[in-house]
Amino acid sequence: MPAGIHIKNLTFSYAPDKPVLNNVSLDINPGEKLGIIGPSGAGKSTLLLHLNGILTGSGVVRIGETVVGKKSLSEIRRKVGLVFQNPDDQLFNPTVEEDIAFGPLNFGLSIEETDRKVQDTLRAMNLEGFEKYESHHLSMGERKRVALATVLAINPEVIAFDEPFSSLDPAMVLQLITLINGLEATLVIVSQSILPLISCCERIAVINKGELVAVGPRDEIIKDRELMRSSGMDLSFYTKICREYFTE
Amino acid sequence: MKHSFIDKYSDLESPVHSLDPRVKLIAVFSAIIIIVSEPRGEIIPLVFYALLIFILVLLSRVPTGFILSRCLIVSPFILAAAAFYPISIMLTENYQSLQSLRPEFKVAVSVAVKALLSVVLLTVLVSSDKFHNLLLGMRRLKMPKLIGILSALMYRYIFILYDEALRTTRARDSRTPGKLRTGKLKTFGNQSALIFLRSWERSQTIHNSMLSRGFEGEFPGMRKLSVRRTDIFYSLFFIIIFLAIRLTNHSGGCFPFN
């Protein structure tokens, strides 16, 4: 059952007086797919880490009815799955099977239940037969799928993706879009790859210099040229190329 | 990046590889304790241990060149530690000639040989199974949790360090025509610092990823281990031979060369 996300007045800084997130407030409905865009260093990935309680700033972050905090960490991590940008950072076990099993075992599932979960997840991700493969011997596309599988095995209510489309060839991007569109959880996707993002998300939020600049339906946001330009996401280059090569 | 400098020979098929990791751990650590417990200055029993270990290496099919290279890496430390004993005697007591220090040199040689034999045994152990299987074996043997976690994290992070070293070396080489001509020390110093900083940052991300999937200080294991009767038989046989050498030596000079 997907959970909603409520963020109110979230502020966070790594160094004193240099806030990476400044008074961010955002509501995401259960089952919604929200895209987050913004220039590099805007605070997008930092915001994702707050959803899972890896970072805790001042303000309130609530997943469903659970407020993210030290006491609720175990519950929050069961509810929110994070898919990191670089799959090598996510896959730290020797084999694919053990990596997928890591979450369920940590959350107290028995070996038999975990084994079933691993097989189900592998089947859902078209990764059957990869159980005994070593993660670092897989292609980037396969590693990205395994990274997503490690999160899906926990059955999270919310899945947060950090740059899921980076380093993928167009065919893999299409495959990933299909996978993401088939997920039933609440999705938060941070990405600089604007074209794949708009084919996944109904709503888009723009973050710049740690502040939430805008949030709204994707058509409104993407068509607001001034907003996109001022947020460092000038799309005129894409428009020009698309007109030149892809119009019939 | 693809590398396998720790698990390089773990996929070989040999009688040693097929043993249960727990049995191997117990046998190897028992053998090391027996070797180390030999009285100081005893050389001849060490020759017999060496012979047995050589047979074990042959059985494991791990190339002897690989094992020797591992011994070479640690040999400076072992030799320095062993040489410390006669040198300390030379510095603190009156001595007439090197000849008079013969017993001390004998002790130094026995210390060095014991250490080298232990390194060979550990190299065979690590090369005869996947490292994570050994960790699982350690956990099942109720080794302290902290040792298991430290070993697992070290195993994971050593690859990160290696990755970063490879990346920075490639970056350096791509902009270096042949050998470095100027500023060698500065370049290597900067590179080393960068390797550690980048490894530290990546390690943090990996740790975050572990935390996000419920990691609370323990690596759960999926594989079920099973000990066969033959595993117990081979390991007992191995330990008994070591014990026999050790006890024979003590019980009245069965070694005529002593």
Interface residues (C-beta under 8 A of the other chain):
Chain A: L49 N52 I54 S74 R77 R78 V80 G81 L82 F84 N86 D89 Q90 F92 N93 P94 E97 E98 A101 F102 G103 L105 N106 F107 I111 T114 D115 H136 H137 T150 V151 I154
Chain B: M1 K2 K130 F131 H132 R156 F159 R202 T205 I206 N208 S209 M210 L211 S212 R213 G214 F215 E216 F219 P220 G221 M222 K224
